[in-house]
C-alpha cells in the first residue's frame, strides 16, 4: 500500500523518539513506509504552534491536496501569495533511503530547534517531527484541550 493513496493507505499513528545521526538522518517507522526504496515526502517548516515550529511531512497525496486548497483561495487575497511563497520557500522533497531514513536539511532542522533527537508524531494522514522539549509543551497543551476536542466526536 502506498502513502500517497494511489494503491492503498498508510496510517501515520503513534509517537516515536529517535536520535539523529551525524548527517541529520532520522529513521522513519517501518509501519509508516510503503516498503519501496525512493519513497518521497514533502518536508516543510510548520509555524503554527505557540511553542515554536516543527517539521511536517506530507505524502504526495496530502501535498497535492494542500496545493489544491491554496489554489482554491480567492485570486485577489494577498494571503494566497503569502502561503505560496512561505510553503514553497520553506519546503523540500526528501526521499527515504534503503534504510528507511530521511535527511533533515540543516536550515529546516535549525528552524524547528532540532539538534540530536526528535519526536515523530503521527497525525493519521501525515506526521510531524518535533524537538522533544517543544513537543512536551505541545503535548501538555493538547491534553488540556482534549476533553473539549473529543466532544466534537460524539
N, C-alpha and C positions, 0 to 999 in steps of 0.2 A: 504494500500500500504506500502511496506517495503522500508526502506532507502537503503537496500543492493541490490535493483534492482531485486530480485528474484520474487516478486509478484507485483511489481509496482515501483513507483518513488516518492521520496520526493525531492522537490527543496529547497535548502538552500539559501534563499534570504532575503534581508533586513538587518537592523542593529538594535541591541538591547543592551541596557545598563542595567546591573543588579548588585546588590550587592551580596557579598558572605556572607554566614552565618558563625558561629563560627567554623564549621567543613570544611570550604572551599568548600561548595556545591554551585553550580550555577544552576539556573533554565534554562532548555533548552526550547525555544519557542514551544508551542503546535504544530504549523504548521511544525516544524522540526522533530516531533516524529511520529512514526507509531501507537502509542496508545497501544503498547504492553509493559507490565512491563518486565524488564530484557533486554531491547534492549541494544546491545553492540556497542561501538565505540572504535576505536583506537585513543588514545591521544598521540601526540608527540611534543617535543620541535622543533620548526621550526626556524632555524637560518638565513634565507635568507634576512631579512630586515636590511638595514643600520641603522635603528633606534632601533635595538635590537630584540631579538627573541619574538615569540608569541607561543601559543599552537595551533596546528592544529588538528582538529577532523575529522577522516575518518570513514565513514560507512564501513561495511565489504567488499563490492564490490570494493570500492576505495583502501582499504588496499591490497586486493588481486591483483589489477592492479599495485600498487606500487611495490609489491614484484616481480611480473612478469617482470616489467620494469627493476628492478635491476638484476634479474636473466638473462635477455637477454643481459646484458653488456658483453663485451669480458672477457673470463676467466682470461687472463693474466693482465688485467687492475687493478692496485692496488687501484684505486678509488672505484672499486666494493666492495672490502672487507671493505674499509673505510665507505662507505654508509651503508653496512650491520651492521657493528659494531655501527655506530652512530645512525641509525634509530632503530636498535634492542635494543640498550642500553638506548636510550632516549625516549622510547615509552612504553605505558602500555594500557591494556584494561580497560575501565570504563563502568559501567552498569548504565543505568537510573533506578532510584528508582521509587516507586509507585507515587511519587510526580512530576516526570519528571525532576529530578535533577541528576547531576553527581558531584562527589567529585574530586576536583583538588588535585593531590598529592603535598605534601609540597615542595619537591625539584623542581618539574616542575613549580609550581606557582612562586617560587623564581627565577628560571631561566628566566621566562617571565616577571619578575617585577610586578607580580600580588599580591595585598595585600587585599583590601576590596571591590573593584569594578572592573568589567570587561566590555568590549565591545565585543559582539558576532557579527561577520561579516560573512554573507553568501557568499560563493564562488560558488554557484549554485549546485555543486556536493559534497561539503564538506563545513566545516566552520572553522573559526579561532576565538580564544579567546585572546583578547588583554588587556594589561594595557591601560587605557584610554588616558594617555598622549602620549604613543608611538603610539597609533592608530591615534591620532590627527595629528602627524607628518607624518605618512604614508598616511593619507587621503590628506594632503596638497601636498605631492609628487605625489600621484595618480592624483590629479586634474591638475597638471602641465603636466602630460603625457597623460591625457585622449584625448585631441584633436588628437594627432598622433595615439593613440591606436584605436580610433573609425574609423580612415581611413582604418584600416585593415578589417572593417566590410562592407565596400561599395562593 
